[in-house]
Structure formats: structure tokens, C-alpha cells
Amino acid sequence: MGEERAREILRKVVAASREGQVEAVIMANDTYLTRFTQNYIHQNVGERNDALSVRVAIGKRVGVAQSNRLNDEAIVELVRRAETVARLQPENPEFVSLPGPDAASSTGVAAATGAARSGLYDRATAEASPTVRAEKVREIASRCRQAGVNGSGAITTGVNELAVGNSLGIEDYAAATVASISTVVMGDDSSGFADATAGRLENLDAGHVGTVAVEKCVKSRNPVSVDPGEYVVVLQEAAVADMLQFLAFLSFSALAVQEGRSFMMGEPGRKVMGDKVTIWDDGQDPLGMPIPFDFEGVPKQKVTFIENGLTRDVVYDSLTAANAGRRSTGHALPAPNTYGPMALNMFMAPGTSTLDEMVRSVKKGLLVTRFHYTNPVHPIKVILTGMTRDGTFLIEDGEIRRGVRNLRFTQSVVDALARAEMIGRERVFKGGWFGGAVVPPIQVSGFSFTGATEF
């Protein structure tokens, strides 16, 4: 779409408004995917999607309408539809106002936002052809063939655009490229997983991704069963990212606190996790996938949730901030939104250990590559249940002995991080532009497995 066209649409929405406050959000993307299975490419697809969402607030009545039609007549029609929806809504007593240009505090947020924009867009990634993506597949497939296993997965490249404007004076635009590789390698009775995401396709090492997945598959052949119970576990980055994203979803939102369903309730400074654990959100940090402002156009601020095991703060959007007498931290989701504000750019502080050191320190335990089909059981305690998948290994006397059949876990994330004994010094990013986490591997004692599988 481009910045000029996006800003033009935002201004047309504001100009078409006849009453109340109006907000326009544009989410546009060009996404291209090369999918492979059995070591062969079988699909190339591309999608272009330009979506406009209009929110109108008439007093305390709020309505939202959305469309993919972006011509002048359609824009006016969409604003009228949002106005009609707003008039038909009951009043929301908690709504105060859409945010204005002063919604961000004057603590260097604007400067940080400008820094976060640099390097978000890479032309080579945006214009990557199927042939370029096929070369990445070749690097994975060749390793699979050499090992006598079958690789499946996908490589995606694309551009995401976000533009937000409202009748109070907010107007902003950002565009970013994203590239990702994900593969599952299958043997007769084993599998291995690896993935990588970056803002530039050239920064993705497909050969390394393929090598890691193949090694996990080969090393986990002829898996043995282990009994459910509590184990010392070494959780690799994908599993850790899964846990952090559930913390963001269930716990680190101001709405969750205001509704009484988060362990973050109460005064800051309570001890809930291990001394080594520090977790925050930062949409400006280039180590992640920066998104400079939220879906209300408020610049992202860094928010620390857990500092050396102690509770600190949660994220706010304009609605929850008004209810708490706070300022928005730039964490609004697109309207209509029942989830409240959300931390989308999670970070966990690194430790001092290597993955090898974590494994060597374990007398008997498990190495877990990733979780699958994870679901919440108890929101306040952040108890999750799910399965291990694509590379679960038995550790004995400090060595990875062999693969084990997958296990079901039922475990509180808060309790697990209270027993984080070792944290890796190397971190990787897991996720995409609209959500992810920069995480290290960790070692946790007393991790609870409640069931076993036959595979």
C-alpha cells in the first residue's frame, strides 16, 4: 500500500466522520509462502490483503465496522456503518475517550519509536521470489535426504503495514518485512522440529534449521517410555516462548488485573518467581520484531512485569488506563477487543549458562524441544496443559541418552519459573511481527508430567 496511500485513507475516514470521535486502523500485508512435504515443494501461494477498521465513539456508545473495500465511496459507507452501530450500542460506562497525541508520556518514547523504525523494511525480503524461497527449501531437503528422513514445513516472506489515525490528531504508519522457516522432520518412529524468524530473509540460516531438525529426529529414534511424574527439565526456546506468551495472554494485562483474574493483583514487589527471572515487554527493541505503536496509535513503552522474581507492572490501553488513572503504555489490540491490552513483544533476561551446561548438571531429567496443543487450565495460577513434541529426550548423568515418547504436562508457569535453576545466556526470537518473544533456554526442577503417549 505504501505510506502515502495509507495516510490518505486515514484522513478520508476522519473527514467523513459526522459525529463523535472516529478512529481508522489499516492492516495490510503481502504474504508469500512456499510449502514442502516429503522433501519436495508442493505449493507456492501468495496473498495480498488490505483491511480497514473504523471505530466511532458517540458519547459512551462505541461501534466498529470493517471492510476490504478502500475506494472513496466505500470509505464513507464504512464510516456511516460504524456510526450506525455506535448509536445502536448500549453505553459503555468505562469508556472515556480515544487517545490523543499526548497519550504517550514525554520520557523518550517518541525518540525510541523513531529508532525502532530503522531497518524494519528490507526490499530483498519483500520481493523474494519462489525461486529464492526454493533455495532455502533445498538446504533443508538435502539434509533430510542424506539422513533418510522426510522434511515438511514452510518458508514465508512478506510485508506487514500498520497505520492508525483518529479525529483527535493521532496519525502514524509503519511497515516491516518478515521471513520465517519452520520444519518438522519425520522418521519411522521419531520427529524433530526447528524454526527461525527474522526481518530479513538473508538472516535465516536454512541449513542450520534443517540440521537441527534432522539431528533431533535421528537422535530420538526408537524412543522409550518414561513414567509420568516430576522431572528436572531443560526447556528449549520454543517451549519457553510458549509459556511467556500465555503469561502475556492470562496475566500481564491491566484488564486481567482489574477483573481479578491475574496473579499480578496486589501491590508490586511480591516474590512470585526465582531470583534469576526478569520478564518485560518492549516493542522498540530490535532484538525482537519491533512494532513502534499499538492499534490505537500510541507509541510502545517498555513495561517490566517481573524483576528478579518480584512483580512490577502490567500493560495498559486507553480504556484500562482511564479506569486506573494511568497512561496507556501502547498495548491496545484492534477494536472490537474483549481481551484488553496485550504484551506482544516479550523478553526474558538471559542468564549465564549454556545449554550444554544445563544438560550436564542434570542427574536424571528431560530435554524438551517444544510444546504442542497447549491450553490454560487455571488462569490465576497460569496452570497449562499440553504435550511435548518433536524432540523429547531422556537425560541421565549429564548426558542426553535417547528419545522418549511424548508426555502430557500439567504445570503452573508461575511455579515453574519459581524453580528456574539455570537460564541460558543465548536468546533467540520466536514469533512474528504482531507477536513473539526473545527467550533463552531454561532449566526447571519439579516440572509435572501427568500422562504419557504411545508415540
C-alpha positions as CSV (number, residue, x, y, z in Angstrom):
1,M,0.0,0.0,0.0
2,G,2.7,2.4,1.0
3,E,2.8,5.3,3.5
4,E,1.3,8.0,1.3
5,R,-1.8,5.9,0.3
6,A,-2.3,4.7,3.9
7,R,-2.2,8.3,5.4
8,E,-4.6,9.4,2.6
9,I,-7.1,6.8,3.7
10,L,-6.8,7.7,7.3
11,R,-7.5,11.3,6.6
12,K,-10.5,10.4,4.4
13,V,-12.0,8.4,7.3
14,V,-11.6,11.4,9.7
15,A,-13.0,13.8,7.1
16,A,-16.1,11.6,6.5
17,S,-17.0,11.5,10.2
18,R,-20.1,13.5,11.2
19,E,-20.4,13.0,14.9
20,G,-18.4,11.8,17.9
21,Q,-14.8,10.6,17.7
22,V,-13.5,8.4,14.9
23,E,-10.5,6.1,14.6
24,A,-9.2,4.3,11.5
25,V,-6.9,1.3,11.6
26,I,-5.3,-0.1,8.4
27,M,-3.7,-3.6,8.5
28,A,-2.2,-4.5,5.1
29,N,0.0,-7.4,4.2
30,D,1.6,-9.1,1.3
31,T,2.4,-12.7,2.3
32,Y,4.1,-15.4,0.1
33,L,4.6,-19.0,1.2
34,T,6.5,-22.0,-0.2
35,R,5.3,-25.2,1.4
36,F,7.1,-28.6,1.2
37,T,6.5,-32.1,2.3
38,Q,8.4,-35.4,1.8
39,N,11.4,-33.2,0.9
40,Y,9.6,-31.7,-2.2
41,I,7.9,-28.4,-2.8
42,H,4.2,-28.9,-3.4
43,Q,2.8,-25.4,-3.1
44,N,3.5,-21.7,-3.8
45,V,0.9,-19.2,-2.8
46,G,0.6,-15.5,-2.3
47,E,-1.9,-13.3,-0.6
48,R,-2.5,-9.6,-0.6
49,N,-4.9,-8.2,2.0
50,D,-5.8,-4.6,2.8
51,A,-8.2,-4.2,5.6
52,L,-9.7,-1.0,7.1
53,S,-11.4,-0.9,10.5
54,V,-13.3,2.2,11.7
55,R,-14.3,2.8,15.3
56,V,-16.7,5.5,16.2
57,A,-17.4,6.8,19.7
58,I,-20.6,8.8,20.2
59,G,-20.5,9.7,23.8
60,K,-20.1,6.4,25.6
61,R,-21.5,4.4,22.7
62,V,-18.9,2.7,20.6
63,G,-19.3,1.0,17.2
64,V,-16.8,-0.8,14.9
65,A,-17.1,-1.6,11.2
66,Q,-14.6,-3.3,8.9
67,S,-14.1,-3.6,5.2
68,N,-11.6,-4.6,2.5
69,R,-13.0,-2.0,0.1
70,L,-10.9,1.1,0.1
71,N,-12.3,3.4,-2.6
72,D,-13.8,6.8,-1.6
73,E,-17.4,5.7,-1.7
74,A,-16.7,2.6,0.4
75,I,-14.8,4.6,3.0
76,V,-17.7,6.9,3.5
77,E,-20.1,4.0,3.7
78,L,-17.9,2.3,6.3
79,V,-17.9,5.4,8.5
80,R,-21.7,5.6,8.3
81,R,-22.0,1.9,9.2
82,A,-19.7,2.4,12.2
83,E,-21.8,5.5,13.3
84,T,-25.0,3.4,13.0
85,V,-23.5,0.6,15.0
86,A,-22.4,3.1,17.7
87,R,-25.8,4.6,18.0
88,L,-27.4,1.2,18.5
89,Q,-25.0,0.1,21.2
90,P,-25.6,0.4,24.9
91,E,-23.4,2.9,26.7
92,N,-20.1,1.6,27.9
93,P,-19.7,3.4,31.3
94,E,-15.9,2.6,31.3
95,F,-15.2,4.4,28.0
96,V,-13.7,7.9,28.4
97,S,-12.1,8.8,25.0
98,L,-10.0,7.7,22.2
99,P,-6.3,8.6,22.8
100,G,-4.9,11.9,21.6
101,P,-1.4,12.8,20.6
102,D,-0.4,13.4,24.2
103,A,-1.2,9.8,25.1
104,A,2.5,8.8,25.2
105,S,4.4,10.3,28.1
106,S,7.4,12.6,27.4
107,T,10.0,10.1,28.5
108,G,11.8,9.5,25.3
109,V,9.1,7.2,23.8
110,A,9.0,9.2,20.6
111,A,12.7,9.0,20.1
112,A,12.7,5.3,20.8
113,T,9.9,4.9,18.3
114,G,12.0,6.6,15.6
115,A,14.9,4.3,16.4
116,A,12.7,1.2,16.2
117,R,11.6,2.1,12.6
118,S,15.1,1.9,11.2
119,G,15.7,-1.3,9.4
120,L,12.2,-2.7,9.7
121,Y,11.8,-2.9,5.9
122,D,14.1,-4.9,3.6
123,R,13.4,-4.7,-0.1
124,A,15.0,-8.1,-0.9
125,T,12.7,-9.8,1.5
126,A,9.6,-8.0,0.3
127,E,10.4,-9.0,-3.3
128,A,11.7,-12.5,-2.6
129,S,10.7,-14.9,-5.5
130,P,9.5,-18.5,-5.2
131,T,13.0,-19.4,-6.6
132,V,14.7,-17.7,-3.7
133,R,12.5,-19.5,-1.2
134,A,13.0,-22.8,-3.0
135,E,16.8,-22.5,-2.5
136,K,16.1,-22.3,1.2
137,V,13.9,-25.4,1.0
138,R,16.8,-27.2,-0.9
139,E,19.1,-26.6,2.0
140,I,16.7,-28.4,4.3
141,A,15.6,-31.1,1.9
142,S,19.1,-32.1,1.0
143,R,20.0,-32.7,4.7
144,C,16.8,-34.8,5.1
145,R,17.6,-37.0,2.1
146,Q,21.1,-37.6,3.3
147,A,19.8,-38.8,6.7
148,G,17.0,-40.8,5.1
149,V,14.2,-38.8,6.7
150,N,11.3,-36.7,5.4
151,G,11.1,-33.0,5.9
152,S,7.9,-30.9,5.8
153,G,7.3,-27.3,6.5
154,A,7.1,-23.8,5.0
155,I,9.1,-20.7,4.2
156,T,7.2,-17.4,4.2
157,T,8.2,-13.9,3.2
158,G,6.2,-10.8,3.2
159,V,5.4,-7.2,4.2
160,N,3.1,-6.0,7.0
161,E,1.8,-2.5,7.2
162,L,0.0,-0.8,10.1
163,A,-1.5,2.7,10.0
164,V,-3.6,4.3,12.7
165,G,-5.3,7.7,12.7
166,N,-8.1,9.4,14.7
167,S,-10.0,12.6,14.9
168,L,-8.1,13.7,18.0
169,G,-4.8,14.1,16.0
170,I,-3.1,10.7,16.1
171,E,-1.7,9.6,12.8
172,D,1.1,7.1,12.3
173,Y,2.4,4.4,9.9
174,A,4.9,1.6,9.9
175,A,5.9,-1.1,7.5
176,A,8.1,-4.1,8.2
177,T,9.2,-7.2,6.4
178,V,9.3,-10.7,8.0
179,A,10.6,-14.0,6.9
180,S,10.2,-17.4,8.6
181,I,11.2,-21.0,8.3
182,S,9.5,-23.9,10.1
183,T,10.1,-27.6,9.6
184,V,9.2,-30.9,11.1
185,V,11.4,-33.8,10.1
186,M,9.8,-37.3,10.4
187,G,11.3,-40.7,10.7
188,D,9.6,-44.1,11.2
189,D,9.1,-43.5,14.9
190,S,10.6,-40.1,15.7
191,S,10.4,-36.5,14.7
192,G,12.4,-33.3,15.0
193,F,11.4,-29.6,14.9
194,A,13.3,-26.3,14.2
195,D,12.3,-22.9,13.1
196,A,13.6,-19.3,12.7
197,T,12.1,-15.9,12.1
198,A,13.8,-12.6,11.1
199,G,13.1,-9.3,9.5
200,R,15.4,-10.2,6.6
201,L,15.4,-13.4,4.6
202,E,19.2,-13.3,4.3
203,N,19.4,-13.6,8.1
204,L,17.7,-17.0,8.1
205,D,20.1,-19.9,8.0
206,A,18.0,-22.7,6.4
207,G,20.9,-25.1,6.6
208,H,21.2,-24.7,10.3
209,V,17.4,-25.1,10.8
210,G,17.5,-28.3,8.7
211,T,20.5,-29.7,10.6
212,V,18.9,-29.1,14.0
213,A,15.6,-30.7,13.0
214,V,17.3,-33.7,11.4
215,E,19.6,-34.3,14.4
216,K,16.6,-34.2,16.7
217,C,14.7,-36.7,14.5
218,V,17.7,-39.1,14.2
219,K,18.7,-38.9,17.9
220,S,15.1,-39.7,19.1
221,R,14.7,-42.9,17.1
222,N,13.5,-45.9,19.0
223,P,12.0,-43.9,21.8
224,V,11.4,-45.4,25.2
225,S,8.5,-44.7,27.6
226,V,9.1,-42.9,30.9
227,D,6.6,-42.7,33.7
228,P,4.7,-39.5,34.4
229,G,5.9,-37.6,37.4
230,E,8.0,-34.6,38.3
231,Y,11.3,-34.2,36.5
232,V,14.1,-31.7,36.1
233,V,13.6,-30.4,32.6
234,V,15.7,-28.4,30.2
235,L,13.2,-26.4,28.1
236,Q,14.5,-25.1,24.8
237,E,13.5,-21.7,23.4
238,A,10.2,-22.7,21.7
239,A,8.8,-24.2,24.9
240,V,9.9,-21.1,26.9
241,A,8.3,-18.8,24.4
242,D,5.0,-20.7,24.7
243,M,5.0,-20.2,28.4
244,L,5.7,-16.5,28.2
245,Q,3.0,-15.9,25.6
246,F,0.5,-17.5,27.9
247,L,1.7,-15.2,30.7
248,A,1.0,-12.3,28.4
249,F,-2.4,-13.6,27.5
250,L,-3.5,-14.5,31.0
251,S,-1.6,-12.4,33.4
252,F,0.2,-9.3,32.2
253,S,-2.8,-7.3,31.1
254,A,-4.4,-4.5,33.1
255,L,-7.8,-5.9,32.2
256,A,-6.9,-9.2,33.8
257,V,-5.9,-7.4,37.0
258,Q,-9.0,-5.2,37.0
259,E,-11.2,-8.2,36.6
260,G,-9.5,-10.1,39.3
261,R,-8.1,-13.0,37.2
262,S,-4.3,-12.4,37.3
263,F,-1.6,-13.3,39.8
264,M,-0.3,-9.8,39.3
265,M,-3.1,-8.4,41.5
266,G,-1.9,-6.6,44.7
267,E,0.9,-4.3,45.5
268,P,4.1,-4.5,43.3
269,G,7.2,-6.2,44.8
270,R,5.7,-9.6,45.7
271,K,8.0,-12.5,45.3
272,V,6.4,-14.9,42.7
273,M,9.3,-16.3,40.7
274,G,13.0,-17.2,41.0
275,D,15.7,-14.5,41.6
276,K,17.1,-15.1,38.1
277,V,13.8,-14.4,36.3
278,T,13.1,-11.0,34.8
279,I,10.4,-10.6,32.1
280,W,9.4,-7.5,30.2
281,D,7.7,-6.2,27.0
282,D,9.5,-3.8,24.6
283,G,8.0,-3.1,21.2
284,Q,11.0,-0.9,20.4
285,D,13.8,-3.4,20.9
286,P,15.4,-4.5,17.5
287,L,16.3,-7.9,19.1
288,G,12.6,-8.8,18.8
289,M,10.3,-7.8,15.9
290,P,9.6,-4.1,16.7
291,I,6.2,-2.7,16.2
292,P,6.6,1.0,17.1
293,F,3.0,1.8,18.2
294,D,-0.2,-0.1,19.1
295,F,-3.5,-0.4,17.4
296,E,-4.7,2.9,18.9
297,G,-1.6,4.7,17.5
298,V,0.1,5.1,21.0
299,P,3.9,4.6,20.9
300,K,5.0,1.3,22.6
301,Q,6.6,1.7,26.0
302,K,8.8,-0.8,27.8
303,V,7.0,-2.4,30.7
304,T,8.7,-4.7,33.2
305,F,6.4,-7.4,34.6
306,I,8.8,-9.5,36.7
307,E,12.1,-8.2,38.0
308,N,14.4,-10.7,39.8
309,G,11.3,-12.7,40.7
310,L,9.3,-9.7,42.0
311,T,6.1,-8.4,40.5
312,R,6.3,-4.9,38.9
313,D,3.7,-3.7,36.4
314,V,1.2,-4.6,33.6
315,V,0.3,-3.2,30.2
316,Y,-2.5,-0.7,29.5
317,D,-4.5,0.5,26.6
318,S,-6.6,3.7,26.7
319,L,-9.7,2.1,28.3
320,T,-7.9,0.3,31.1
321,A,-5.6,3.3,31.7
322,A,-8.5,5.6,32.2
323,N,-10.1,3.2,34.7
324,A,-6.8,3.1,36.7
325,G,-5.8,6.7,36.4
326,R,-2.8,5.7,34.3
327,R,-1.5,6.5,30.9
328,S,-1.7,4.0,28.1
329,T,1.6,2.0,27.7
330,G,0.9,1.4,24.0
331,H,-0.5,-2.1,24.1
332,A,-4.0,-1.8,22.6
333,L,-5.3,-4.6,20.4
334,P,-7.6,-3.8,17.4
335,A,-11.2,-3.0,18.2
336,P,-13.6,-4.6,19.0
337,N,-11.5,-6.2,21.7
338,T,-12.6,-8.2,24.7
339,Y,-9.1,-9.3,25.7
340,G,-7.9,-5.9,26.8
341,P,-4.3,-4.7,26.3
342,M,-1.7,-7.3,25.3
343,A,2.1,-7.7,25.6
344,L,3.1,-8.7,22.1
345,N,6.9,-8.2,22.3
346,M,8.1,-10.3,25.2
347,F,11.6,-10.6,26.6
348,M,13.2,-12.8,29.2
349,A,16.5,-11.8,30.7
350,P,19.5,-14.0,29.8
351,G,21.4,-16.0,32.4
352,T,25.0,-17.2,32.4
353,S,24.6,-20.9,31.4
354,T,25.0,-22.7,28.1
355,L,22.6,-25.4,27.0
356,D,25.3,-28.0,27.4
357,E,26.0,-26.9,31.0
358,M,22.3,-27.2,31.8
359,V,22.2,-30.8,30.5
360,R,25.5,-31.7,32.2
361,S,24.1,-30.6,35.6
362,V,21.0,-33.0,35.4
363,K,21.3,-36.4,37.1
364,K,18.0,-37.6,35.6
365,G,15.6,-35.5,33.7
366,L,14.2,-34.5,30.3
367,L,15.1,-32.2,27.4
368,V,12.0,-30.7,25.8
369,T,12.2,-29.1,22.3
370,R,8.7,-27.6,22.2
371,F,5.1,-27.9,23.5
372,H,2.0,-28.7,21.4
373,Y,-1.7,-28.0,21.8
374,T,-1.1,-26.0,25.0
375,N,-4.2,-24.8,26.8
376,P,-4.9,-23.0,30.1
377,V,-6.5,-24.9,33.0
378,H,-6.4,-22.2,35.8
379,P,-5.9,-18.6,34.7
380,I,-4.8,-17.1,38.0
381,K,-2.2,-19.8,38.7
382,V,-1.4,-19.9,35.0
383,I,-1.7,-23.7,35.0
384,L,-1.3,-25.0,31.5
385,T,-1.7,-28.5,30.0
386,G,-0.2,-29.7,26.7
387,M,2.1,-32.2,25.1
388,T,5.8,-32.4,24.4
389,R,6.5,-32.8,20.7
390,D,9.2,-33.3,18.0
391,G,12.2,-34.0,20.2
392,T,11.9,-35.1,23.8
393,F,14.9,-36.7,25.3
394,L,16.0,-38.6,28.4
395,I,18.9,-37.0,30.3
396,E,20.9,-39.3,32.6
397,D,24.1,-38.5,34.4
398,G,24.5,-35.2,32.5
399,E,24.1,-36.8,29.0
400,I,21.3,-37.0,26.5
401,R,20.7,-40.7,26.4
402,R,17.9,-41.3,23.9
403,G,14.5,-40.2,22.8
404,V,11.4,-40.7,24.9
405,R,7.8,-41.0,23.9
406,N,5.9,-37.7,24.4
407,L,4.4,-36.8,27.7
408,R,1.4,-34.6,28.8
409,F,2.3,-31.9,31.2
410,T,0.0,-30.0,33.7
411,Q,2.1,-27.3,35.2
412,S,1.8,-23.8,36.6
413,V,4.1,-21.5,34.7
414,V,4.5,-19.3,37.7
415,D,5.6,-22.2,39.9
416,A,7.9,-23.5,37.1
417,L,9.6,-20.1,36.8
418,A,9.9,-20.0,40.6
419,R,12.0,-23.1,40.3
420,A,14.2,-21.9,37.4
421,E,17.6,-23.2,38.4
422,M,19.6,-22.1,35.3
423,I,19.0,-19.7,32.5
424,G,20.8,-19.7,29.1
425,R,23.0,-16.8,28.1
426,E,22.0,-17.0,24.4
427,R,18.5,-15.9,23.4
428,V,16.5,-16.3,20.1
429,F,13.3,-14.7,18.8
430,K,10.2,-16.9,18.4
431,G,7.1,-15.4,16.7
432,G,6.2,-12.8,14.1
433,W,5.8,-9.0,13.7
434,F,2.5,-8.9,15.6
435,G,3.7,-11.1,18.5
436,G,6.6,-13.0,19.8
437,A,9.2,-13.5,22.5
438,V,13.0,-13.3,22.8
439,V,13.9,-16.1,25.1
440,P,16.8,-18.3,26.4
441,P,16.6,-22.0,27.3
442,I,16.0,-22.7,30.9
443,Q,16.3,-25.5,33.4
444,V,13.4,-26.1,35.8
445,S,13.2,-28.5,38.7
446,G,10.0,-30.4,39.6
447,F,8.2,-30.0,36.3
448,S,5.0,-32.0,36.4
449,F,4.1,-34.6,33.7
450,T,0.7,-36.1,34.2
451,G,0.4,-38.6,31.3
452,A,2.2,-40.5,28.6
453,T,1.6,-41.3,24.9
454,E,2.4,-44.2,22.6
455,F,4.4,-42.0,20.2
